[in-house]
Amino acid sequence: MAEVVLDASAILALLLGEPGSEQVEAILRDALVSVVNEAEVIGRLISGSQPPPQALDLVGSLPYKLIELDKELSRQAGAWWGVTKPYGLSLADRCCLALAKREGLPAMTADTAWAEVDVGVEVKLISGRRSRG
């Protein structure tokens, strides 16, 4: 059973060995990830000079459950544009939050700005940062 929805920043923290990576590793098998967030991870790895085949292999080896973006999730993510704009959240960020809201799960991220956004989703910040419920 899923315990959390992971944002791209949490997955990247794990893959890049950044602070908080151990928190992500501990829940990886029980996590959901939106296809939009996975695409962001792949893109960031490639922009960081990793060859596309290696980036795809690395991300493909992660044991989380990948969730397709459907009409409900896309509409919710789009509807939150105005609420999240002041905090700099991206489309992928909003997709992660929409999935977390639909599934009734917390969203895990390394982005501290999420702690200020109130869309009815519990946010768990990695790396010893404060959480918001």
C-alpha positions as CSV (number, residue, x, y, z in Angstrom):
1,M,0.0,0.0,0.0
2,A,1.3,3.4,-0.9
3,E,2.4,5.7,1.9
4,V,3.5,8.9,0.1
5,V,3.7,10.7,-3.3
6,L,7.2,11.7,-4.3
7,D,8.1,15.0,-6.0
8,A,10.9,15.1,-8.5
9,S,13.1,17.0,-6.0
10,A,12.8,14.1,-3.5
11,I,13.8,11.6,-6.2
12,L,16.7,13.7,-7.4
13,A,17.9,14.0,-3.8
14,L,18.0,10.2,-3.7
15,L,19.7,9.8,-7.0
16,L,22.3,12.6,-6.4
17,G,23.0,11.6,-2.8
18,E,21.8,14.9,-1.4
19,P,20.7,15.5,2.2
20,G,17.4,13.7,2.9
21,S,18.2,10.9,0.4
22,E,17.9,8.3,3.2
23,Q,14.4,9.4,4.0
24,V,13.4,8.9,0.3
25,E,15.2,5.6,0.1
26,A,13.3,4.3,3.2
27,I,9.9,4.8,1.5
28,L,10.7,4.3,-2.2
29,R,8.9,0.9,-2.5
30,D,5.8,2.4,-1.0
31,A,5.7,5.5,-3.0
32,L,3.6,6.8,-5.9
33,V,5.1,9.1,-8.6
34,S,3.3,11.0,-11.4
35,V,4.6,10.4,-14.9
36,V,5.1,14.2,-15.1
37,N,7.4,14.1,-12.1
38,E,9.3,11.2,-13.6
39,A,9.7,13.1,-16.8
40,E,11.1,16.0,-14.8
41,V,13.7,13.8,-13.1
42,I,14.8,12.3,-16.4
43,G,15.1,15.8,-17.9
44,R,17.1,17.1,-14.9
45,L,19.5,14.2,-15.1
46,I,20.1,14.7,-18.8
47,S,20.6,18.5,-18.3
48,G,23.2,17.6,-15.7
49,S,25.2,15.8,-18.4
50,Q,23.9,12.3,-18.0
51,P,23.4,10.5,-21.3
52,P,19.7,9.9,-22.0
53,P,20.0,6.0,-22.1
54,Q,21.7,6.1,-18.6
55,A,19.1,8.5,-17.2
56,L,16.3,6.3,-18.5
57,D,17.9,3.2,-17.1
58,L,18.5,4.7,-13.7
59,V,15.0,6.1,-13.3
60,G,13.5,2.9,-14.7
61,S,15.2,0.9,-12.0
62,L,13.5,2.7,-9.2
63,P,10.8,0.6,-7.4
64,Y,8.1,3.2,-6.9
65,K,4.7,2.9,-8.6
66,L,4.3,5.2,-11.6
67,I,0.9,6.8,-12.1
68,E,-0.5,8.1,-15.4
69,L,-1.8,11.6,-15.6
70,D,-5.5,11.5,-16.3
71,K,-8.2,14.1,-16.9
72,E,-9.0,14.5,-13.2
73,L,-5.4,15.0,-12.2
74,S,-4.6,17.3,-15.0
75,R,-7.6,19.5,-14.3
76,Q,-6.8,19.7,-10.6
77,A,-3.1,20.6,-11.3
78,G,-4.3,23.3,-13.7
79,A,-6.8,24.7,-11.3
80,W,-4.1,25.2,-8.7
81,W,-2.0,27.5,-10.9
82,G,-3.1,30.7,-9.2
83,V,-2.8,29.3,-5.7
84,T,0.7,28.0,-6.3
85,K,2.1,30.7,-8.5
86,P,3.3,33.0,-5.7
87,Y,5.4,30.1,-4.4
88,G,7.0,29.2,-7.7
89,L,5.5,25.7,-8.1
90,S,5.8,24.1,-11.5
91,L,3.3,22.0,-13.4
92,A,5.0,18.9,-12.2
93,D,4.8,20.2,-8.6
94,R,1.1,20.7,-9.0
95,C,0.7,17.2,-10.6
96,C,2.4,15.7,-7.5
97,L,0.1,17.6,-5.2
98,A,-3.0,16.7,-7.2
99,L,-2.0,13.0,-7.0
100,A,-1.4,13.2,-3.3
101,K,-4.8,14.9,-2.7
102,R,-6.6,12.3,-4.8
103,E,-4.9,9.4,-3.0
104,G,-5.2,11.0,0.5
105,L,-1.4,10.7,0.9
106,P,1.3,13.2,2.0
107,A,3.6,14.6,-0.7
108,M,7.3,14.4,-0.1
109,T,9.6,17.1,-1.5
110,A,12.8,18.9,-0.9
111,D,11.3,22.2,-2.0
112,T,10.6,24.3,1.2
113,A,8.2,26.6,-0.7
114,W,5.6,23.8,-0.6
115,A,5.3,24.2,3.2
116,E,3.6,27.6,2.5
117,V,1.0,26.3,0.0
118,D,-2.4,25.4,1.3
119,V,-4.2,23.0,-1.0
120,G,-5.3,20.5,1.6
121,V,-2.3,18.2,1.2
122,E,0.1,17.2,3.9
123,V,3.7,18.2,2.8
124,K,6.7,16.2,4.1
125,L,9.9,18.1,3.6
126,I,13.0,15.9,3.4
127,S,16.4,16.7,5.0
128,G,15.1,17.6,8.4
129,R,13.1,20.5,7.1
130,R,9.8,21.4,8.8
131,S,6.6,19.7,7.7
132,R,3.1,21.2,7.2
133,G,-0.1,19.2,7.7
